[in-house]
Amino acid sequence: MERETRVSVFESESPSEIQLVKSRLDAAKIVSFLNDKYMSFTTTPTANTIKLMVNLKDEQRAFKIIDAFIKESDLDLTANLKN
């Protein structure tokens, strides 16, 4: 059995943002997985970043879809970059 390598393609603390991106990937027939474990001990114990992950072979397509979605949406991802 071949083991699949998964990579993170999008992160957010907002479940609604994650769901919007996940639905776009689903529509493109890209299987995605959620990883919502608590962040490391160096951060606030209540901080919970959710990661959207895909198989490595789908990474490039996923990034193209996510980039297009961000450009056409009203997600304020620049606020996340400042933190």
C-alpha positions as a Markdown table, in Angstrom:
| # | Residue | x | y | z |
|---|---|---|---|---|
| 1 | Met | 0.0 | 0.0 | 0.0 |
| 2 | Glu | 1.4 | 3.4 | -1.0 |
| 3 | Arg | 1.6 | 6.0 | 1.6 |
| 4 | Glu | 0.3 | 9.5 | 0.7 |
| 5 | Thr | 2.2 | 12.6 | 1.7 |
| 6 | Arg | -0.1 | 15.4 | 2.7 |
| 7 | Val | 0.9 | 19.1 | 2.7 |
| 8 | Ser | -0.8 | 22.2 | 4.2 |
| 9 | Val | -2.2 | 24.6 | 1.5 |
| 10 | Phe | -4.3 | 26.9 | 3.7 |
| 11 | Glu | -4.5 | 27.8 | 7.4 |
| 12 | Ser | -7.0 | 29.9 | 9.3 |
| 13 | Glu | -8.4 | 30.2 | 12.8 |
| 14 | Ser | -11.8 | 30.7 | 11.2 |
| 15 | Pro | -13.8 | 27.6 | 10.4 |
| 16 | Ser | -15.9 | 29.5 | 7.9 |
| 17 | Glu | -12.9 | 30.5 | 5.8 |
| 18 | Ile | -11.6 | 26.9 | 5.9 |
| 19 | Gln | -15.0 | 25.6 | 4.7 |
| 20 | Leu | -15.1 | 28.1 | 1.8 |
| 21 | Val | -11.7 | 27.0 | 0.6 |
| 22 | Lys | -12.5 | 23.4 | 1.1 |
| 23 | Ser | -15.7 | 23.6 | -0.9 |
| 24 | Arg | -13.7 | 25.1 | -3.8 |
| 25 | Leu | -11.2 | 22.2 | -3.7 |
| 26 | Asp | -14.0 | 19.7 | -3.4 |
| 27 | Ala | -15.6 | 21.2 | -6.6 |
| 28 | Ala | -12.3 | 20.7 | -8.4 |
| 29 | Lys | -12.3 | 17.0 | -7.3 |
| 30 | Ile | -9.3 | 17.6 | -5.0 |
| 31 | Val | -9.5 | 15.6 | -1.8 |
| 32 | Ser | -8.7 | 17.7 | 1.3 |
| 33 | Phe | -8.2 | 16.9 | 4.9 |
| 34 | Leu | -8.6 | 19.1 | 8.0 |
| 35 | Asn | -5.9 | 19.2 | 10.7 |
| 36 | Asp | -7.3 | 21.2 | 13.7 |
| 37 | Lys | -4.9 | 20.3 | 16.5 |
| 38 | Tyr | -3.9 | 22.9 | 19.0 |
| 39 | Met | -0.9 | 25.0 | 18.1 |
| 40 | Ser | 2.4 | 24.3 | 19.8 |
| 41 | Phe | 3.2 | 25.1 | 23.5 |
| 42 | Thr | 4.8 | 28.4 | 22.4 |
| 43 | Thr | 1.4 | 29.9 | 21.6 |
| 44 | Thr | -1.7 | 30.8 | 23.6 |
| 45 | Pro | -3.3 | 27.5 | 24.8 |
| 46 | Thr | -6.7 | 28.6 | 23.2 |
| 47 | Ala | -5.2 | 29.5 | 19.8 |
| 48 | Asn | -6.5 | 26.9 | 17.4 |
| 49 | Thr | -5.3 | 27.2 | 13.8 |
| 50 | Ile | -7.0 | 24.8 | 11.3 |
| 51 | Lys | -4.9 | 23.6 | 8.5 |
| 52 | Leu | -6.4 | 22.4 | 5.2 |
| 53 | Met | -4.2 | 19.7 | 3.7 |
| 54 | Val | -4.1 | 17.9 | 0.3 |
| 55 | Asn | -2.1 | 15.1 | -1.1 |
| 56 | Leu | 1.3 | 16.2 | -2.4 |
| 57 | Lys | 0.3 | 15.4 | -6.0 |
| 58 | Asp | -2.6 | 17.9 | -5.8 |
| 59 | Glu | -0.6 | 20.7 | -4.2 |
| 60 | Gln | 0.0 | 22.8 | -7.3 |
| 61 | Arg | -3.6 | 22.6 | -8.5 |
| 62 | Ala | -4.9 | 23.4 | -5.0 |
| 63 | Phe | -2.7 | 26.5 | -4.8 |
| 64 | Lys | -4.0 | 27.8 | -8.1 |
| 65 | Ile | -7.6 | 27.3 | -7.0 |
| 66 | Ile | -6.9 | 29.0 | -3.6 |
| 67 | Asp | -5.1 | 31.9 | -5.2 |
| 68 | Ala | -8.0 | 32.5 | -7.7 |
| 69 | Phe | -10.5 | 32.2 | -4.8 |
| 70 | Ile | -8.7 | 34.7 | -2.7 |
| 71 | Lys | -8.5 | 37.2 | -5.5 |
| 72 | Glu | -12.2 | 37.1 | -6.2 |
| 73 | Ser | -13.4 | 36.9 | -2.6 |
| 74 | Asp | -13.6 | 39.4 | 0.2 |
| 75 | Leu | -11.4 | 37.4 | 2.7 |
| 76 | Asp | -9.1 | 39.8 | 4.5 |
| 77 | Leu | -6.1 | 37.6 | 4.6 |
| 78 | Thr | -3.7 | 40.6 | 4.9 |
| 79 | Ala | -4.8 | 40.9 | 8.5 |
| 80 | Asn | -3.6 | 37.4 | 9.2 |
| 81 | Leu | -0.2 | 38.2 | 7.6 |
| 82 | Lys | 0.4 | 41.1 | 10.0 |
| 83 | Asn | 0.1 | 38.8 | 13.1 |
